[in-house]
Amino acid sequence: MENRLYKTKEEVLMRGREVIGIPLKQIDITNRLETGKGAVGSVLEESWFGYSINSESEPDFVEAGVELKVTPYIKSAKKIRAKERLVCNIINYMEEYKHTFDTSSFWKKCNTMLLMSYEYRKDVPKGDFTINKVTLFSFPEEDLLIIKQDWKTIVDKIIAGRAHELSESDTLYLGACTKGATAASVRKQPFSQLLAKQRAFSLKQSYMTYILNSYIFGRKVDEHIIKDSSVLKEVSFEQYIINKISPYFGKTREALLLEFNLATTAKNVNALLLARMLGLTGRLSSTEEFKKANILPKTICVTAKGIVKESMSFPVFDFRKIITEKWETCELKLLFESTKFLFVVFQYNSNQELVFDNLLFWNMPEKDLKEVEVVWKRTVEILNKGVEFHTVGKKVYNNLPKASENQVAHVRPHSRNANDTSLLPDGRTMTKQCFWLNKKYIQKQIK
């Protein structure tokens, strides 16, 4: 196919907007819709813009300096969310570390993107999808400062000979997601003999959701934690948060409630306190930075002797849905791969008062995610075979994975009471369950 030449950004944008509202089946002249993942993007590249599909390091429209990216979203009555992360380009471990951010493969390819958005609907054929938003997108300065820090985090890990330990949750907006036909897709790395999973620079699903809502659909702007983004030229986002909050370490929760004039017994009291420490009027989880980066605050309570009191729970899973999933694309793996956690640590003193002890950003190491995989697969296996129950006194036990069987995670109930149940695959009912991180594992992480 002979490539059509686009010399300016304006030409690319104009041609992109001409496709709005036209069903893809009316555009597809090379039958790309019959192929699998990425078919929508392929149709637009070949049949609409008139250039051959390639995986070059240059942007798609070289002369115009624009990369074409198609991003599906899911729309509900109250919100719009990105269906998936936006994959940018494969990371060449052997070469990337030789560059600065400004000469990096990511920046060379994606500094300006033509974002073409369409609503994904599960039961609608691809041919009936239509592009409904086309935007020429350049990163806002405040985002770019964090993206540069993310790029450096990824490259620093390569230089340290730890490319095999990379995780999408290492970073905030720009991730290093796995990329390949199978989990066995691996590459050489320059400073270790170990092979590393093939990964690509990608914009996180949470960041893409924010782009869609704020920059493309023009929905309301959320409160900022950082009022002056220039501070990010001196410190990382995480260090900025820690610097702001560390003066409050060692104060009791009661003293903090008085200091910030908060009279509440709500479950989210610790999150409210954290927000006030940062000078916020709203909720921490609703800030622009936390939404973009998919940061999840979690409170950890420690006894006076330094023992973590409870395991950490995650959302209830659907017994019948989980057995239809594959580990590589399941919700639990996506959660730990893409989420950065903010651990807020309170410790009881000798008077049994809760004292604000520490704060740390954490994401699950790749080796520990493999342990979670073992628990997840064992859970699916048991659900498929049929859960076994046995009664001791008035208590009913089951054979789902326990904390004693795995050093990282286990499964146990997460229900309001014994009557809070869901259907098992075999038609029986069982109290709702969720995955938990073991309290001993949590204790090891915060130490």
C-alpha positions in Angstrom: 0.0 0.0 0.0 1.4 3.4 -0.9 1.5 5.7 2.1 -0.4 8.9 2.0 1.8 11.9 3.1 0.7 14.2 5.9 3.0 17.1 6.4 1.4 19.0 9.3 -0.4 18.3 12.5 -3.4 20.2 11.2 -3.7 17.9 8.2 -3.6 14.8 10.4 -6.3 16.3 12.8 -8.5 17.3 9.9 -8.4 13.9 8.3 -9.0 12.2 11.7 -12.1 14.3 12.3 -13.6 13.4 8.9 -14.1 9.8 10.1 -16.3 10.8 13.1 -19.7 8.9 13.0 -18.8 6.6 10.1 -19.3 2.8 11.0 -15.9 1.0 10.8 -17.4 -1.6 8.4 -17.9 1.1 5.8 -14.2 2.0 6.1 -12.5 -1.4 6.3 -11.2 -2.2 2.8 -8.5 -4.7 3.9 -10.8 -6.9 6.2 -8.8 -6.0 9.3 -12.0 -6.2 11.4 -11.8 -10.0 11.1 -8.4 -10.0 12.9 -8.0 -9.9 16.7 -6.8 -7.3 19.2 -5.9 -4.0 17.6 -8.2 -4.4 14.6 -9.9 -1.0 15.0 -6.5 0.8 15.0 -5.4 -1.2 11.9 -8.6 -0.3 10.0 -7.9 3.4 10.6 -4.2 3.2 9.8 -4.7 1.3 6.5 -8.1 2.1 5.2 -8.6 5.7 6.5 -5.2 7.3 6.7 -3.8 5.2 3.9 -0.4 4.0 5.2 1.0 0.6 5.8 1.1 -0.8 9.4 4.5 -0.8 10.9 6.3 -1.0 14.2 8.9 1.7 13.5 10.4 3.8 16.3 9.3 6.9 14.4 5.8 8.3 14.9 3.2 7.1 12.4 3.0 10.5 10.7 6.7 11.2 10.5 6.6 14.6 8.7 3.9 15.9 11.0 5.4 14.4 14.1 2.2 12.7 15.2 1.5 9.2 16.5 -1.9 7.7 15.9 -3.5 6.1 19.0 -7.0 4.6 19.2 -8.5 4.4 22.7 -11.8 2.6 23.5 -13.8 3.7 26.5 -16.8 2.3 28.5 -19.6 4.6 29.3 -22.1 4.2 32.1 -24.8 6.5 33.4 -22.4 8.3 35.8 -18.9 8.0 34.3 -16.6 7.3 31.4 -13.6 5.1 31.9 -10.8 3.9 29.6 -11.3 0.2 28.7 -7.6 -0.4 28.8 -4.1 1.1 29.1 -2.6 2.8 26.0 0.4 0.8 24.8 3.0 3.0 23.2 6.2 1.2 22.2 8.3 -1.9 23.1 11.1 -1.2 25.5 14.5 -2.1 24.1 16.4 -2.8 27.3 19.7 -3.0 25.4 19.3 0.6 24.1 16.9 2.6 26.2 19.3 3.3 29.1 21.7 5.0 26.7 19.2 7.9 26.2 17.9 10.9 28.1 14.2 11.3 28.3 14.2 13.8 25.5 16.0 11.3 23.1 14.1 8.3 24.5 12.1 6.0 22.2 8.9 6.8 24.1 9.3 10.6 23.7 10.5 10.3 20.1 7.3 8.4 19.2 4.6 9.7 21.5 5.3 13.4 22.4 2.2 14.3 20.2 -0.6 11.9 19.6 -3.8 11.9 17.6 -6.2 10.3 20.1 -9.2 8.7 18.4 -11.8 7.5 20.9 -14.8 5.2 20.5 -17.3 3.7 22.8 -16.8 0.0 23.4 -20.0 -2.0 23.8 -19.7 -5.6 24.6 -22.4 -7.1 22.4 -21.9 -4.7 19.4 -19.9 -6.0 16.4 -16.7 -4.1 15.8 -18.0 -3.0 12.4 -20.7 -0.9 14.0 -18.3 1.0 16.2 -17.8 4.7 15.3 -15.1 7.1 16.2 -16.7 10.0 18.1 -13.9 12.0 19.5 -10.6 13.0 17.8 -8.1 15.1 19.7 -4.5 16.2 19.0 -3.0 15.5 22.4 0.3 16.8 24.0 1.1 16.2 27.6 0.3 19.0 30.1 3.5 20.3 31.8 2.3 19.0 35.2 1.8 15.5 33.8 5.1 15.6 31.9 7.1 16.2 35.0 5.7 13.0 36.5 6.1 11.0 33.3 9.8 12.0 33.1 10.2 10.7 36.7 8.4 7.5 35.7 10.7 7.0 32.7 13.7 7.4 34.9 12.3 4.9 37.4 12.0 2.3 34.6 15.5 3.1 33.2 17.1 3.1 36.6 15.8 -0.5 37.1 17.3 -1.5 33.8 20.7 0.0 34.8 20.5 -1.8 38.1 20.2 -5.2 36.2 16.6 -5.6 37.4 14.6 -5.3 34.2 13.2 -8.8 35.1 11.7 -7.1 38.2 9.9 -4.3 36.4 6.2 -3.9 37.2 3.6 -1.5 35.8 2.9 -0.4 39.4 6.5 0.8 39.9 5.4 4.1 38.4 2.5 6.6 38.3 1.4 7.6 34.8 3.9 5.9 32.4 4.0 2.2 33.0 6.1 -0.7 31.8 3.4 -3.2 30.9 4.0 -6.8 29.7 3.8 -7.1 25.9 3.8 -10.3 24.0 1.8 -13.2 22.7 2.5 -15.3 25.8 4.0 -14.9 29.2 7.1 -16.5 27.8 7.9 -13.5 25.6 11.3 -12.4 27.0 14.3 -10.2 26.1 17.9 -9.8 27.0 18.9 -7.0 29.4 22.3 -5.3 29.5 23.3 -5.6 33.1 22.1 -9.1 34.0 22.2 -12.5 32.5 18.6 -13.1 33.5 16.0 -12.8 30.7 13.3 -10.2 31.3 9.7 -10.2 30.2 9.1 -8.2 27.1 7.5 -4.9 28.2 6.2 -1.7 26.5 5.9 1.9 27.6 2.3 2.5 28.2 0.0 5.1 29.6 -1.9 3.5 32.5 -5.6 2.8 32.3 -6.2 5.2 35.2 -4.3 8.0 33.4 -6.2 7.3 30.2 -9.5 7.5 32.1 -8.5 10.9 33.3 -7.4 12.1 29.9 -10.8 11.0 28.5 -12.8 12.8 31.2 -10.8 16.0 31.6 -9.1 16.6 28.2 -11.4 15.0 25.7 -15.0 15.1 27.2 -14.3 18.2 29.3 -15.7 17.0 32.6 -15.1 18.7 35.9 -11.5 19.2 37.1 -10.6 17.6 40.5 -8.7 19.1 43.3 -4.9 19.1 43.0 -2.5 18.0 45.7 0.4 19.9 44.1 -0.6 23.5 43.5 2.7 24.5 41.8 4.0 21.7 39.5 7.4 23.2 39.4 8.2 21.6 42.7 8.4 18.3 40.8 11.6 19.5 39.2 13.3 19.1 42.6 11.6 16.0 44.2 9.5 13.1 43.1 5.7 13.1 43.6 6.0 10.4 46.3 8.8 12.3 48.2 6.7 15.5 48.0 3.8 13.8 49.8 6.1 12.3 52.4 7.8 15.6 53.1 4.4 17.3 53.5 3.1 14.7 55.9 6.2 13.7 58.0 5.8 16.6 60.5 2.7 14.9 61.8 4.5 11.6 62.5 4.3 10.7 66.2 1.0 12.5 66.9 -2.0 10.6 68.2 -5.1 10.3 66.1 -7.1 12.2 68.7 -4.6 15.1 68.7 -4.8 15.2 64.9 -8.6 15.2 64.9 -8.5 18.2 67.3 -5.8 20.0 65.2 -7.9 19.7 62.0 -11.2 20.3 63.8 -12.6 16.9 62.6 -15.4 15.4 64.7 -16.0 12.0 63.0 -16.0 8.3 63.7 -16.3 7.5 60.0 -14.4 4.5 58.6 -12.4 6.8 56.3 -11.2 9.0 59.2 -7.6 8.3 58.5 -8.0 9.3 54.8 -9.7 12.5 55.9 -6.8 13.3 58.2 -4.3 12.7 55.4 -6.2 15.0 53.1 -6.2 17.8 55.7 -2.4 17.3 56.2 -2.0 18.0 52.5 -4.2 21.0 52.6 -7.1 19.4 50.8 -10.7 20.2 51.2 -12.0 17.0 49.7 -11.0 13.3 49.7 -7.5 12.2 48.9 -8.7 9.4 46.6 -10.6 12.0 44.6 -7.6 14.2 43.8 -6.4 14.5 40.2 -3.0 13.0 41.0 -4.4 10.0 42.8 -6.9 9.3 40.1 -4.4 9.6 37.3 -1.9 7.3 39.0 -4.4 4.8 40.5 -3.0 5.2 44.0 -5.0 3.4 46.6 -4.7 4.5 50.3 -4.7 1.6 52.9 -4.6 2.0 56.6 -2.5 -0.5 58.6 -2.8 -0.7 62.4 0.1 -2.1 64.4 0.2 -3.2 68.0 2.5 -1.6 70.6 4.8 -4.6 70.1 5.0 -3.9 66.3 2.6 -6.7 65.2 0.2 -6.0 62.3 -3.2 -6.6 63.6 -5.2 -7.6 60.5 -4.7 -9.0 57.0 -5.6 -6.6 54.1 -8.8 -7.3 52.2 -9.7 -6.6 48.6 -13.0 -6.5 46.7 -15.3 -9.5 46.8 -15.0 -11.8 43.8 -17.8 -13.4 41.8 -17.5 -17.2 42.1 -19.0 -17.9 38.7 -17.2 -15.1 36.9 -13.7 -15.9 38.2 -13.7 -19.4 36.7 -14.2 -17.9 33.3 -11.1 -15.7 33.6 -7.5 -16.4 32.7 -4.7 -15.3 35.1 -3.0 -13.1 32.5 -6.1 -10.9 32.1 -8.0 -11.4 35.4 -9.1 -8.6 37.7 -6.8 -9.5 40.6 -3.6 -9.5 38.4 -4.6 -6.2 36.9 -5.2 -4.8 40.4 -1.7 -5.6 41.7 0.0 -4.9 38.4 -1.4 -1.4 38.0 -2.0 -0.1 41.5 0.4 1.8 43.7 -0.6 1.6 47.3 -0.2 4.3 50.0 0.2 2.5 53.3 -0.8 4.8 56.2 0.6 3.2 59.4 -0.9 3.8 62.8 0.6 2.1 65.9 -0.8 1.7 69.4 1.3 3.2 72.2 1.5 2.0 75.8 -1.7 3.9 76.6 -3.5 2.1 73.7 -3.7 5.4 71.8 -3.4 5.2 68.0 -0.3 7.1 66.9 0.4 8.2 63.3 3.7 6.3 62.8 4.6 6.2 59.1 3.6 6.6 55.5 5.0 4.7 52.5 4.2 4.1 48.9 4.3 0.4 47.9 3.6 -1.8 45.0 3.8 -5.5 44.8 7.1 -7.0 43.6 7.0 -9.3 40.6 8.2 -12.3 42.6 5.3 -11.9 45.1 2.8 -11.5 42.3 3.8 -15.1 41.3 2.7 -16.2 44.7 -0.7 -14.5 44.3 -1.0 -16.3 41.0 -0.6 -19.6 42.8 -3.4 -18.7 45.2 -5.7 -17.5 42.4 -5.2 -20.6 40.3 -5.8 -22.8 43.3 -9.0 -20.9 44.1 -10.3 -21.4 40.5 -9.4 -25.1 40.6 -11.3 -25.6 43.8 -14.4 -23.7 42.5 -14.4 -25.8 39.4 -14.1 -29.1 41.3 -16.6 -28.0 43.9 -15.9 -26.3 47.3 -15.7 -28.8 50.2 -17.3 -27.8 53.5 -16.9 -29.2 57.0 -18.4 -28.2 60.3 -16.7 -27.9 63.6 -19.1 -26.9 66.4 -21.2 -24.0 65.0 -18.5 -23.0 62.5 -18.5 -24.0 58.8 -15.0 -24.3 57.1 -14.1 -24.7 53.5 -11.0 -25.8 51.6 -10.2 -22.5 49.8 -6.5 -21.4 50.2 -5.5 -20.4 53.7 -2.9 -18.0 55.0 -0.9 -21.0 56.2 -0.6 -22.3 52.7 1.0 -19.3 51.0 3.4 -16.6 52.3 1.6 -13.7 50.5 -2.1 -14.2 50.1 -5.2 -16.3 51.0 -8.9 -16.4 50.6 -11.5 -16.0 53.3 -15.0 -14.4 53.9 -15.7 -10.8 53.3 -19.4 -10.6 54.1 -21.7 -8.6 56.4 -23.0 -11.8 58.1 -23.6 -15.5 57.4 -26.6 -14.6 55.2 -24.5 -12.5 52.9 -23.9 -15.1 50.2 -23.4 -15.7 46.5 -24.0 -18.6 44.2 -21.2 -21.1 43.6 -20.7 -22.5 40.1 -22.5 -25.8 41.1 -25.6 -23.9 42.3 -24.9 -24.0 46.1 -24.5 -20.8 48.1 -21.5 -19.7 50.1 -20.6 -16.6 52.1 -19.0 -14.0 50.0 -15.2 -14.3 49.7 -12.3 -12.1 48.7 -8.5 -12.3 48.4 -6.5 -11.0 51.4 -2.8 -10.2 51.8 -1.5 -12.0 54.8 -0.8 -9.9 57.9 2.7 -11.3 58.2 3.4 -10.4 54.6 2.1 -6.8 55.3 4.3 -6.6 58.3 7.3 -7.6 56.3 6.6 -5.0 53.7 6.2 -2.0 56.1 9.5 -3.0 57.9 
